[in-house]
Amino acid sequence: MSKPAALYIGLMSGTSIDGIDVALVEFKEDDCELLQTYNHPIDARIKQKLVEISSPVSQFEIRSTNRIELLAELDVIMGHYFADAVNQLIDIHQVEADKVIAIGNHGQTIRHRPNNQSPFTIQIGDANVIAEKTGIQTVADFRRSDIAVGGQGAPLAPAFHNAILRSALENRIILNLGGIANITYLPQDISQPVIGFDTGTASTLLDAWYLIHRPDAKDEFDRDSQFAQQGQVHRELLNKLLKDPFFQRSPPKSTGREYFSLDWLTKQVNKIQAPIAVVDVQRTLLELTVKTIANSIKNIPINNYNIYACGGGMHNRFLLEQLSKELKQPVQTSNDIGIDGDYLEAMTFAWLAKQRLDQLPGNLPSVTGASREKILGCIYLP
């Protein structure tokens, strides 16, 4: 007998902190369908606190003298945000909550240090609050099980990409353009392992630099790189940025906004003797994103492949144009192969919740560098 369809909800708030993506996903046999979506806003004051707590101290004047207390407070606040996001989707789309088997919550990443002597990662958003407020069992804390067996803890999405996007007809590269960019290489040959890793900064630094210098702008990001297009690539600065050790490191590797911070950028800008126009820094940051993604793809030993972008950056036409030019082939979007690129990561955590309840692995050692496959996540009951 075939298994009945199963409903799960996935939650994702990425390094760009531009809202909470909620995805209602139906799983049946080896197939999944995105049924409903919702994007839940995060109040500007809370976003600022999240940026502060997840960034090096020297970047911001921390309003609380006790960072541990601020972290604990934000953990509960984000728990309520995630719960409210789920309840809003349920109300708007008239979903029967008792039919939802579980919520999978990535949480808000505050620190990701997989290469420390004592590796760790921190995602907040109290799952006890989520389970209690929604009445739905919640699976959270996915990354640390992978780190416990020597992995990077990220990226985790390639396992889901492998499950639903692998094709016997073509080699595929799934490019996630979030706050941090990462790629998943899905070989056409099923016997070949999946490759996936973070390539570096995408919108994190672009947004941060733009907001500092355009505080009164209508958008909190450089829409279609309109501001960046007014500048020119500063070659000396670009070369300094490209020499960062992260870009030279071989995978597996992952990173976050605590590494690619405004401090990191400012130190490099200050090494340039002549002043650099603000708009030229913006254009150079976009070129950095293009170059580091393209270099990472070129280092994969394949000749023929198609690239499908997802995440917020897939809407930046200028960015995709520059990437296509650098790679000498078009960069498409995951929508072109039937998956909504805005909610692909949220769908990932619905799938990871299902894997946890089915007691199946959620990581790919070929991606994270873990010593073995692991069942990921902890279960919180209402």
TIMARMAR-373983 format. One record per residue (C-alpha): y, x, z; residue in three letters. Coordinates in steps of 0.02 Angstrom, whole numbers, padded with zeros to 5 digits, always signed. Last residue first. Example, Ala and Ser with C-alpha at 12.3 -4.5 7.8 and 13.67 -1.06 7.14 Angstrom:
2
-00053+00684+00357ser-00225+00615+00390ala
END
This chain:
382
+01050+00165+01126pro+00930+00311+01093leu+00978+00488+01047tyr+00857+00590+00939ile+00882+00778+00915cys+00890+00864+00747gly+00786+00973+00632leu+00599+00986+00602ile+00578+01167+00554lys+00514+01270+00408glu+00486+01452+00446arg+00570+01621+00475ser+00740+01546+00435ala+00838+01631+00295gly+00945+01476+00266thr+00906+01448+00082val+00729+01515+00055ser+00688+01449+00230pro+00725+01271+00169leu+00770+01156+00313asn+00732+00974+00356gly+00548+00985+00399pro+00450+00823+00426leu+00424+00729+00589gln+00450+00559+00503asp+00591+00526+00627leu+00667+00696+00588arg+00646+00678+00400gln+00731+00508+00407lys+00878+00582+00502ala+00886+00722+00373leu+00892+00592+00234trp+01038+00500+00313ala+01114+00671+00338phe+01102+00715+00154thr+01175+00546+00105met+01335+00597+00195ala+01334+00757+00091glu+01314+00662-00073leu+01451+00539-00029tyr+01597+00594-00139asp+01478+00659-00272gly+01404+00486-00305asp+01233+00526-00378ile+01182+00464-00552gly+01169+00625-00652ile+01348+00620-00717asp+01406+00569-00543asn+01347+00742-00489ser+01498+00811-00581thr+01510+00918-00738gln+01568+01098-00752val+01578+01141-00936pro+01525+01312-00998gln+01607+01483-01015lys+01588+01518-00828leu+01770+01570-00806glu+01833+01434-00923lys+01728+01299-00839ser+01789+01358-00669leu+01970+01351-00727gln+01946+01175-00795glu+01857+01119-00637leu+02003+01182-00531leu+02130+01099-00646phe+02038+00934-00635arg+02035+00929-00446asn+01924+00776-00419his+01769+00884-00395met+01861+00965-00250gly+01824+00817-00137gly+01636+00848-00140gly+01520+00862-00289cys+01505+00975-00440ala+01361+00978-00564tyr+01323+01138-00659ile+01196+01147-00800asn+01082+01297-00824tyr+01023+01421-00954asn+01022+01607-00919asn+00954+01632-00744ile+00952+01778-00621pro+01081+01710-00496ile+01222+01837-00487asn+01324+01740-00615lys+01326+01590-00498ile+01398+01692-00354ser+01526+01774-00467asn+01582+01603-00530ala+01602+01532-00355ile+01695+01686-00294thr+01807+01692-00448lys+01855+01507-00447val+01892+01501-00260thr+01993+01661-00270leu+02088+01590-00420glu+02137+01440-00314leu+02195+01557-00178leu+02296+01656-00305thr+02385+01497-00364arg+02432+01454-00185gln+02489+01634-00152val+02596+01624-00309asp+02675+01462-00247val+02729+01548-00086val+02812+01688-00184ala+02748+01860-00136ile+02862+01989-00054pro+02832+02171-00105ala+02730+02283+00011gln+02567+02186+00005ile+02474+02215+00168lys+02560+02063+00242asn+02470+01949+00119val+02302+02017+00177gln+02339+01988+00361lys+02408+01816+00320thr+02247+01762+00234leu+02132+01805+00379trp+02254+01730+00503asp+02262+01572+00396leu+02075+01559+00421ser+01924+01600+00315phe+01819+01650+00465tyr+01852+01507+00586glu+01859+01393+00433arg+01674+01415+00403gly+01534+01529+00342thr+01358+01535+00274ser+01244+01671+00207lys+01067+01692+00142pro+01119+01773+00031pro+01187+01945-00015ser+01349+02005+00062arg+01488+02067-00053gln+01590+01908-00038phe+01577+01910+00151phe+01634+02092+00157pro+01810+02047+00095asp+01849+02144-00063lys+01892+01984-00158leu+02043+01956-00046leu+02115+02127-00085lys+02088+02102-00272asn+02174+01933-00266leu+02323+02006-00175leu+02345+02142-00306glu+02321+02019-00448arg+02449+01891-00392his+02395+01741-00496val+02548+01647-00555gln+02636+01495-00485gly+02684+01320-00544gln+02501+01278-00570gln+02472+01300-00384ala+02590+01156-00345phe+02504+01036-00466gln+02332+01093-00407ser+02259+00923-00456asp+02331+00857-00292arg+02383+01001-00179asp+02327+00931-00012phe+02401+00832+00132glu+02484+00716+00007asp+02663+00651+00007lys+02735+00823+00041ala+02848+00844+00193asp+02752+00992+00267pro+02751+01088+00100arg+02739+01268+00159his+02620+01244+00305ile+02529+01102+00219leu+02499+01201+00058tyr+02432+01354+00149trp+02311+01248+00251ala+02254+01143+00103asp+02216+01291-00010leu+02140+01384+00137leu+02012+01249+00175thr+01995+01181-00002ser+01867+01307-00067ala+01829+01457+00043thr+01672+01559+00023gly+01512+01558-00081thr+01404+01468+00046asp+01218+01478+00007phe+01074+01399-00088gly+00922+01458-00185ile+00772+01344-00213val+00606+01431-00240pro+00514+01441-00408gln+00349+01347-00428ser+00441+01188-00484ile+00506+01277-00639asp+00669+01186-00680gln+00750+01289-00545pro+00867+01203-00423leu+01009+01321-00376tyr+01114+01252-00235thr+01294+01309-00216ile+01420+01311-00076asn+01608+01297-00064ala+01695+01283+00104ile+01823+01147+00136gly+01722+01045+00012gly+01677+01089-00167leu+01488+01072-00168asn+01414+01146-00325leu+01240+01086-00375ile+01164+01208-00499ile+01027+01136-00609arg+00894+01214-00719asn+00839+01081-00842glu+00705+00956-00892leu+00587+00961-00743ala+00733+00907-00634ser+00774+00931-00450arg+00903+00806-00388leu+00813+00702-00256ile+00709+00814-00142ala+00783+00982-00193asn+00959+00915-00167his+00903+00857+00005phe+00842+01031+00050ala+00999+01105-00029pro+01108+01001+00091ala+01065+01107+00244leu+01188+01249+00212pro+01177+01305+00345ala+01092+01345+00510gly+01096+01529+00459gln+00912+01549+00499gly+00823+01657+00628gly+00706+01529+00703val+00831+01464+00832ala+00964+01457+00695ile+00862+01323+00606asp+00845+01221+00766ser+01032+01240+00794arg+01088+01158+00632arg+01033+00977+00653phe+01123+00927+00812asp+01115+00740+00777ala+00995+00593+00756val+01058+00424+00813thr+00966+00268+00869gln+01069+00114+00828ile+01160+00004+00955gly+01324+00055+00874thr+01422+00097+01033lys+01274+00164+01130glu+01202+00270+00989ala+01371+00342+00941ile+01422+00377+01121val+01260+00470+01156asn+01285+00562+00991ala+01441+00645+01061asp+01540+00706+00910gly+01545+00896+00908ile+01461+01029+00801gln+01443+01204+00872ile+01346+01348+00793thr+01271+01501+00874phe+01202+01675+00842pro+01187+01794+00991ser+01224+01961+00908gln+01337+01858+00796asn+01285+01825+00617asn+01263+01636+00629pro+01438+01609+00699arg+01490+01432+00655his+01624+01358+00765arg+01704+01185+00777ile+01597+01090+00653thr+01623+00902+00664gln+01459+00808+00676gly+01315+00805+00551his+01266+00629+00605asn+01108+00543+00545gly+01104+00360+00597ile+00938+00273+00618ala+00824+00129+00568ile+00959+00012+00503val+00886-00165+00494lys+00955-00207+00667asp+01129-00175+00600ala+01120-00312+00470glu+01253-00252+00350val+01402-00365+00317gln+01485-00240+00200his+01649-00230+00296ile+01569-00256+00467asp+01428-00128+00448ile+01543-00001+00367leu+01669-00026+00508gln+01532-00009+00640asn+01477+00158+00566val+01654+00227+00563ala+01686+00162+00739asp+01533+00258+00800ala+01592+00418+00714phe+01766+00400+00788tyr+01697+00361+00961his+01589+00518+00958gly+01741+00611+00892met+01838+00566+01049ile+01690+00616+01159val+01674+00790+01082asp+01865+00803+01075leu+01874+00791+01265glu+01740+00923+01288ala+01829+01042+01168leu+01997+01014+01253leu+01919+01050+01423glu+01840+01209+01357ile+02006+01259+01278arg+02096+01251+01445asn+02280+01289+01419thr+02295+01132+01315ser+02430+01125+01184arg+02357+01275+01092ile+02499+01363+01002glu+02413+01397+00839phe+02354+01535+00727gln+02328+01666+00863ser+02193+01560+00945val+02073+01576+00798pro+02035+01405+00725ser+01913+01267+00771ser+02009+01209+00925ile+02174+01202+00833glu+02108+01116+00677val+02022+00986+00785leu+02183+00959+00884lys+02279+00937+00721gln+02150+00812+00659lys+02168+00715+00821ile+02356+00704+00798arg+02338+00656+00614ala+02220+00511+00656asp+02053+00525+00567ile+02021+00400+00427pro+01851+00319+00396his+01781+00327+00220asn+01654+00192+00180tyr+01501+00181+00070thr+01366+00054+00027gln+01195+00052-00058leu+01161+00233-00105leu+00983+00229-00170glu+00836+00341-00128cys+00672+00377-00214asp+00512+00465-00162asp+00435+00308-00083glu+00581+00195-00041lys+00737+00255+00048phe+00893+00148+00059glu+01055+00236+00102val+01211+00173+00191leu+01339+00313+00176ala+01486+00350+00290val+01612+00487+00250asp+01727+00531+00395ile+01903+00587+00352gly+02001+00736+00286asp+01934+00863+00411ile+01928+00997+00274ser+01782+01079+00364thr+01675+00925+00337gly+01652+00756+00420ser+01487+00680+00367met+01390+00528+00427leu+01227+00460+00355gly+01160+00285+00382ile+00977+00242+00358tyr+00886+00092+00282leu+00699+00096+00244ala+00611+00012+00099ala+00432-00040+00135pro+00292+00087+00110lys+00175+00060-00037ser+00000+00000+00000met
END
